[in-house]
C-alpha cells in the first residue's frame, strides 16, 4: 500500500490515517507531496480523485478520505482492532470520530495545525472567540467522558481510530497554549509519547517548507 500525505507540519488530515496505520503495525509506503506549491494541485490530482490528501493506494483501489482509509485498514489489515471490541464503546468511538471529521470548523480556522511552532498570543486571541472556546469545550467534554468511561490511557482504553482522529487537536492545543485539566493534559502526553507520533513530530520539525495561514 501507498499512503499519499502532505507536509507533516501542517497536514492534520494526513496525520490521522498515518498514525492509525503505524499504531496498528500495518506496513505501507509513504509519498509526501509538498503543499501550497505551483505543482501541488497537479501532483495530488495525479493520484487522488478529490484533489486532496491523504489518499491510500492499495493495488487498483484508491481511497481519498481520512476516516474511510482508517475504516478500510481496520477491516482489511488490522483485524478490527482499531475500534473498541465492546459494541457500545465502539459506537461511541465512531460517533466522536465522525464528530471530529465533520465539525470543529472554528478551531480548524483559527488554530491550524503547525507542530513546530508555538503561538501563545495567537492562541489567546483564538480562544477569546466564542466559537473557538465552544469547540474546545466540546472536545474536552468528549475526552473527559471517554477517559472516565474507559479508565484510559487512550480514549477508549486501547488505542483506536478515535485517538487518531483527535491527535492533530493534541498538537493544536500545544501550539496555541490551550490550558487543559490534569487528566486531559495526561492524555495529551500519552498521544505525544507514542513512538509513531514522536516520529511524525520529529519529521515535521525537520521540514523546511513554510505555509502562510
SERO-4910 file (N, C-alpha, C, O; in steps of 0.05 Angstrom, whole numbers):
BEGIN
 pado doro    nc1    nc2    nc3   cac1   cac2   cac3    cc1    cc2    cc3    oc1    oc2    oc3
  Unk    A     17    -24      0      0      0      0     17     25      0     40     25     10
  Unk    A      6     46    -11     20     72    -11      1     93      0    -22     95     -8
  Unk    A     10    108     20     -5    130     32      6    156     23     29    163     29
  Unk    A    -10    172      9     -2    198     -1    -10    219     20    -33    220     28
  Unk    A     10    234     29      5    254     50     16    281     42     30    283     22
  Unk    A      9    301     58     21    328     54     43    333     74     53    314     86
  Unk    A     50    358     77     71    366     97     63    356    125     41    360    133
  Unk    A     82    344    138     76    333    165     71    355    185     57    351    205
  Unk    A     83    379    181     79    400    200     50    412    198     40    421    218
  Unk    A     38    410    175     13    424    171    -11    406    165    -34    414    170
  Unk    A     -7    383    154    -29    367    144    -42    349    165    -34    327    170
  Unk    A    -62    361    179    -75    346    200    -90    321    190    -90    301    203
  Unk    A   -102    324    167   -117    300    156    -98    278    149   -105    255    151
  Unk    A    -73    284    140    -54    263    134    -45    248    159    -42    224    158
  Unk    A    -42    263    181    -33    250    206    -52    228    215    -43    208    225
  Unk    A    -78    232    211    -98    214    223    -94    185    213    -90    167    230
  Unk    A    -96    179    187    -93    151    179    -64    142    182    -60    118    187
  Unk    A    -45    159    178    -17    152    181    -12    141    210      0    120    213
  Unk    A    -22    155    230    -19    147    257    -33    121    263    -23    103    276
  Unk    A    -58    119    253    -73     94    257    -59     70    245    -58     49    258
  Unk    A    -49     73    221    -35     51    208     -9     43    223     -3     20    226
  Unk    A      6     63    231     31     58    246     25     44    273     38     25    280
  Unk    A      5     54    287     -2     42    313    -12     14    310     -8     -3    328
  Unk    A    -24      7    287    -34    -20    283    -12    -38    271    -17    -62    267
  Unk    A     11    -27    265     33    -43    254     28    -51    225     38    -71    216
  Unk    A     13    -35    210      7    -40    182     29    -28    165     36     -4    168
  Unk    A     40    -44    148     62    -35    131     51    -19    107     31    -27     95
  Unk    A     64      3    101     57     19     77     80     37     69     98     42     85
  Unk    A     79     45     44     99     64     33     87     92     36     63     95     32
  Unk    A    103    111     41     94    139     45    103    156     22    126    156     14
  Unk    A     84    171     10     91    190    -11     82    218     -1     58    223      2
  Unk    A    101    235      3     95    262     13     95    282    -10    114    284    -25
  Unk    A     73    296    -13     71    318    -33     71    344    -18     54    349     -1
  Unk    A     89    361    -25     91    387    -12     67    405    -19     61    407    -43
  Unk    A     54    416      0     30    432     -4     37    461    -11     59    470     -6
  Unk    A     18    475    -22     19    503    -27     42    511    -46     56    531    -42
  Unk    A     46    494    -66     66    500    -87     52    500   -114     30    490   -117
  Unk    A     65    513   -134     52    514   -161     44    487   -172     24    484   -186
  Unk    A     59    466   -166     54    440   -178     38    422   -159     34    398   -165
  Unk    A     31    432   -135     17    415   -115     -9    403   -126    -13    379   -124
  Unk    A    -26    420   -137    -52    411   -146    -49    389   -167    -63    368   -166
  Unk    A    -31    392   -186    -28    372   -207    -16    346   -196    -25    325   -204
  Unk    A      3    349   -177     14    325   -165     -6    309   -150     -7    284   -151
  Unk    A    -23    323   -135    -44    308   -120    -65    297   -138    -74    274   -134
  Unk    A    -73    312   -158    -94    303   -177    -85    277   -191   -101    261   -200
  Unk    A    -59    274   -194    -49    251   -208    -54    225   -193    -54    203   -204
  Unk    A    -59    227   -166    -63    203   -150    -89    203   -135   -100    182   -128
  Unk    A   -101    227   -130   -125    229   -114   -147    242   -129   -145    265   -138
  Unk    A   -170    228   -134   -192    240   -149   -204    265   -136   -216    281   -150
  Unk    A   -202    267   -110   -213    291    -97   -195    315    -98   -203    337    -92
  Unk    A   -170    310   -107   -150    332   -107   -140    339    -80   -129    361    -76
  Unk    A   -144    321    -60   -136    327    -33   -120    303    -22   -122    281    -32
  Unk    A   -104    309     -1    -91    287     14   -104    286     41   -115    305     51
  Unk    A   -102    262     54    -88    238     45   -104    222     25   -127    226     20
  Unk    A    -89    203     13   -102    184     -6    -87    158     -3    -62    157     -4
  Unk    A   -102    136     -1    -90    110      2    -92     95    -25   -114     94    -36
  Unk    A    -70     84    -34    -70     68    -59    -63     39    -51    -41     34    -40
  Unk    A    -81     21    -56    -77     -7    -50    -84    -23    -74   -108    -30    -79
  Unk    A    -64    -30    -90    -69    -43   -116    -85    -25   -134    -77     -2   -139
  Unk    A   -108    -34   -144   -125    -18   -161   -146     -2   -146   -164     10   -158
  Unk    A   -145     -3   -119   -164     12   -102   -152     38    -93   -130     39    -83
  Unk    A   -168     59    -95   -160     86    -86   -180     96    -66   -204     95    -71
  Unk    A   -171    104    -42   -188    115    -21   -178    142    -13   -155    145     -6
  Unk    A   -195    163    -15   -186    190    -13   -198    206     11   -201    230     10
  Unk    A   -204    192     32   -215    205     56   -203    193     81   -200    169     82
  Unk    A   -195    210    100   -181    200    124   -196    179    139   -185    157    145
  Unk    A   -221    184    145   -236    165    161   -242    139    145   -241    117    156
  Unk    A   -247    142    119   -251    119    103   -226    102    101   -228     77    100
  Unk    A   -203    115    100   -178    100    100   -175     84    125   -168     61    125
  Unk    A   -180     97    148   -178     84    174   -197     59    175   -189     38    184
  Unk    A   -222     63    166   -241     41    166   -231     18    148   -233     -5    156
  Unk    A   -221     25    125   -212      4    106   -189    -12    118   -188    -36    117
  Unk    A   -170      3    129   -146    -10    141   -155    -27    164   -145    -50    168
  Unk    A   -173    -17    180   -183    -33    203   -195    -59    195   -190    -80    206
  Unk    A   -212    -58    174   -225    -82    165   -206   -101    150   -209   -126    153
  Unk    A   -188    -91    134   -173   -107    116   -146   -116    127   -137   -138    121
  Unk    A   -133   -100    144   -106   -106    153   -103   -107    183    -83   -117    193
  Unk    A   -122    -96    199   -118    -94    228   -136   -112    244   -138   -109    268
  Unk    A   -150   -130    230   -168   -149    243   -188   -136    263   -195   -148    283
  Unk    A   -196   -112    256   -217    -98    272   -207    -86    298   -223    -75    313
  Unk    A   -181    -87    303   -172    -78    330   -169    -48    332   -163    -38    354
  Unk    A   -174    -33    311   -173     -4    313   -199      9    322   -201     33    324
  Unk    A   -219     -8    328   -243      2    342   -246    -15    368   -236    -37    369
  Unk    A   -258     -3    389   -262    -19    413   -278    -45    408   -295    -46    390
  Unk    A   -272    -65    424   -285    -91    420   -314    -90    429   -331   -103    417
  Unk    A   -319    -76    451   -346    -75    462   -364    -57    445   -356    -36    436
  Unk    A   -388    -67    439   -406    -54    420   -413    -25    427   -411     -8    410
  Unk    A   -420    -20    452   -427      7    460   -403     26    457   -406     48    447
  Unk    A   -380     17    467   -356     34    464   -349     39    435   -340     60    428
  Unk    A   -353     18    419   -347     21    390   -365     41    377   -356     57    361
  Unk    A   -390     41    385   -409     60    374   -402     89    383   -403    107    367
  Unk    A   -394     92    408   -387    119    417   -361    128    404   -358    152    397
  Unk    A   -342    110    400   -317    117    387   -322    126    358   -310    145    349
  Unk    A   -340    112    345   -347    120    318   -361    148    318   -356    164    300
  Unk    A   -378    152    337   -393    177    339   -374    201    343   -376    221    329
  Unk    A   -355    199    361   -337    221    366   -317    224    343   -308    247    338
  Unk    A   -311    203    330   -294    205    306   -308    220    284   -296    237    270
  Unk    A   -333    213    279   -349    226    259   -353    256    266   -353    273    248
  Unk    A   -356    262    292   -360    289    300   -334    305    294   -336    328    285
  Unk    A   -311    293    299   -286    306    292   -284    310    262   -275    331    252
  Unk    A   -292    290    247   -290    290    218   -306    313    206   -297    324    186
  Unk    A   -329    319    217   -347    338    204   -350    365    219   -362    383    208
  Unk    A   -338    367    242   -343    391    258   -318    407    266   -297    403    254
  Unk    A   -321    424    286   -300    440    298   -287    458    277   -262    461    276
  Unk    A   -303    471    260   -293    487    239   -279    513    250   -259    522    238
  Unk    A   -289    524    272   -276    548    283   -248    541    293   -229    556    289
  Unk    A   -245    518    306   -218    510    316   -200    506    292   -177    515    293
  Unk    A   -209    494    271   -192    489    248   -183    516    235   -160    519    227
  Unk    A   -202    535    234   -196    560    221   -177    577    237   -158    588    226
  Unk    A   -181    579    263   -166    598    279   -142    585    293   -125    600    303
  Unk    A   -141    559    294   -118    545    306   -108    523    288   -110    499    295
  Unk    A    -99    530    264    -90    509    245    -65    494    255    -50    504    271
  Unk    A    -62    469    246    -40    453    256    -14    464    246    -10    470    223
  Unk    A      5    468    265     32    477    259     49    467    282     55    480    301
  Unk    A     58    442    278     71    427    300     96    441    311    100    441    335
  Unk    A    112    451    293    138    461    302    138    489    314    159    499    322
  Unk    A    115    502    314    113    529    324     99    531    350     85    512    358
  Unk    A    102    553    364     87    559    388     76    588    385     91    607    381
  Unk    A     50    590    386     37    616    381     18    622    405     -6    622    402
  Unk    A     30    629    427     14    634    451     -5    658    447    -28    656    455
  Unk    A      5    679    436    -11    704    433    -34    698    413    -57    706    418
  Unk    A    -27    686    391    -49    680    371    -69    660    384    -93    662    378
  Unk    A    -58    642    400    -76    623    413    -95    637    432   -119    630    433
  Unk    A    -85    656    447   -102    671    466   -124    686    451   -147    687    460
  Unk    A   -117    698    429   -136    712    412   -157    693    402   -181    699    402
  Unk    A   -149    670    392   -168    650    382   -186    640    403   -211    638    399
  Unk    A   -175    634    427   -192    623    449   -211    644    460   -230    637    474
  Unk    A   -206    669    455   -224    690    464   -249    692    446   -269    704    453
  Unk    A   -248    679    423   -271    678    405   -291    657    416   -283    634    423
  Unk    A   -316    664    417   -336    646    429   -338    619    415   -341    598    427
  Unk    A   -336    620    388   -339    596    373   -316    577    377   -319    552    377
  Unk    A   -292    588    380   -268    571    385   -270    559    413   -265    536    418
  Unk    A   -277    576    433   -280    567    460   -300    545    462   -297    525    477
  Unk    A   -322    547    447   -343    526    447   -332    500    435   -338    478    446
  Unk    A   -316    502    414   -303    478    403   -285    464    423   -286    440    426
  Unk    A   -269    480    436   -250    469    456   -265    456    479   -258    435    488
  Unk    A   -286    470    488   -302    459    510   -314    432    502   -314    413    518
  Unk    A   -324    430    478   -336    405    469   -315    383    466   -321    360    474
  Unk    A   -292    389    456   -271    369    454   -263    359    481   -259    335    486
  Unk    A   -260    377    500   -252    370    527   -274    352    540   -267    333    554
  Unk    A   -299    358    534   -321    341    544   -319    313    532   -323    293    546
  Unk    A   -314    311    506   -312    285    493   -289    269    506   -292    246    512
  Unk    A   -266    282    508   -243    268    520   -249    259    549   -243    236    556
  Unk    A   -260    277    565   -265    271    593   -285    247    596   -280    229    611
  Unk    A   -306    248    581   -326    227    582   -314    200    574   -319    180    587
  Unk    A   -299    200    552   -288    175    542   -267    164    562   -267    140    568
  Unk    A   -250    181    573   -229    172    591   -241    162    617   -232    142    629
  Unk    A   -262    176    627   -275    167    651   -289    140    648   -288    123    666
  Unk    A   -300    136    624   -314    111    619   -295     88    615   -301     65    622
  Unk    A   -272     93    603   -253     71    596   -231     67    617   -220     45    619
  Unk    A   -225     88    632   -203     87    651   -176     93    637   -155     92    651
  Unk    A   -176     99    611   -152    106    597   -134     82    591   -143     60    595
  Unk    A   -110     87    583    -97    113    578   -106    127    552   -103    151    549
  Unk    A   -117    110    534   -128    121    509   -158    127    513   -169    119    533
  Unk    A   -170    140    494   -198    149    498   -216    126    505   -234    129    522
  Unk    A   -212    103    492   -229     80    497   -213     56    507   -218     33    500
  Unk    A   -193     62    523   -177     42    536   -152     36    519   -130     45    526
  Unk    A   -156     21    497   -134     15    478   -135     37    456   -156     49    452
  Unk    A   -113     40    443   -112     59    420   -133     52    400   -137     28    393
  Unk    A   -147     72    389   -167     67    369   -167     90    348   -152    109    351
  Unk    A   -183     87    328   -185    107    307   -193    134    320   -186    155    310
  Unk    A   -209    133    342   -217    158    355   -192    174    364   -191    198    361
  Unk    A   -172    160    374   -147    174    383   -133    186    358   -122    208    360
  Unk    A   -133    171    336   -120    182    312   -135    206    302   -122    225    292
  Unk    A   -161    206    304   -177    229    294   -171    254    311   -173    276    300
  Unk    A   -166    251    337   -161    275    354   -132    281    358   -126    301    371
  Unk    A   -114    265    347    -85    271    350    -77    299    340    -62    312    353
  Unk    A    -87    308    317    -80    335    309    -89    356    328    -77    377    331
  Unk    A   -111    352    342   -121    371    362   -102    372    385    -97    394    396
  Unk    A    -90    350    392    -70    350    414    -47    368    406    -37    384    423
  Unk    A    -38    367    381    -16    385    372    -25    414    372    -10    432    379
  Unk    A    -50    419    364    -60    446    364    -61    458    392    -53    481    396
  Unk    A    -70    443    411    -71    453    438    -43    460    448    -40    480    463
  Unk    A    -23    445    440      5    451    448     14    476    434     27    493    446
  Unk    A      9    478    408     18    501    392      7    527    402     21    547    403
  Unk    A    -19    527    409    -32    552    416    -37    555    446    -52    573    454
  Unk    A    -25    538    462    -26    542    491    -53    539    504    -60    554    522
  Unk    A    -69    521    494    -96    516    506    -93    503    533    -81    481    534
  Unk    A   -102    514    554    -99    502    581   -118    478    583   -141    478    574
  Unk    A   -107    456    595   -123    432    599   -122    422    628   -101    425    641
  Unk    A   -144    412    638   -143    400    664   -124    376    665   -118    365    644
  Unk    A   -115    368    688    -94    348    691   -100    322    676    -82    312    662
  Unk    A   -124    311    678   -129    286    663   -126    288    633   -117    270    619
  Unk    A   -134    311    622   -132    315    593   -103    322    585    -95    315    563
  Unk    A    -89    336    602    -61    341    597    -45    314    597    -27    310    581
  Unk    A    -53    295    615    -41    269    615    -47    254    590    -30    240    579
  Unk    A    -72    256    580    -79    243    555    -63    255    532    -53    240    515
  Unk    A    -60    281    531    -44    294    510    -15    283    511     -3    278    490
  Unk    A     -4    280    535     23    270    538     24    241    528     44    233    516
  Unk    A      3    226    532      1    198    523      3    197    492     17    181    481
  Unk    A    -11    215    479    -11    217    450     17    224    440     28    211    422
  Unk    A     29    245    451     56    253    443     77    232    448     97    231    434
  Unk    A     73    215    469     93    195    476     93    171    458    113    156    458
  Unk    A     72    167    443     71    143    425     93    145    405     98    166    393
  Unk    A    108    123    401    131    123    383    125    133    355    140    150    345
  Unk    A    103    125    342     97    136    316     92    166    316     99    181    298
  Unk    A     79    176    338     74    204    340    100    219    342    104    241    331
  Unk    A    118    208    358    145    221    360    159    222    333    172    242    327
  Unk    A    156    201    317    168    201    291    156    222    273    170    236    259
  Unk    A    129    225    274    116    245    258    125    274    267    131    290    250
  Unk    A    125    278    293    133    305    303    162    311    295    168    334    287
  Unk    A    180    292    298    208    297    290    210    303    260    225    321    253
  Unk    A    195    289    244    195    295    215    184    322    209    194    337    192
  Unk    A    163    330    224    151    356    220    171    378    227    172    399    213
  Unk    A    185    374    248    205    395    256    228    396    237    241    417    235
  Unk    A    233    374    223    256    374    204    249    386    177    266    393    161
  Unk    A    223    389    171    215    401    146    223    430    145    224    444    165
  Unk    A    229    439    121    238    467    117    217    484    103    219    509    103
  Unk    A    196    471     92    176    487     78    158    502     98    154    493    121
  Unk    A    149    525     90    131    541    107    106    548     90    107    551     66
  Unk    A     83    549    104     58    556     91     45    579    108     42    577    132
  Unk    A     38    600     94     26    623    108     -4    616    114    -17    604     97
  Unk    A    -13    623    138    -41    619    145    -50    640    164    -73    640    173
***
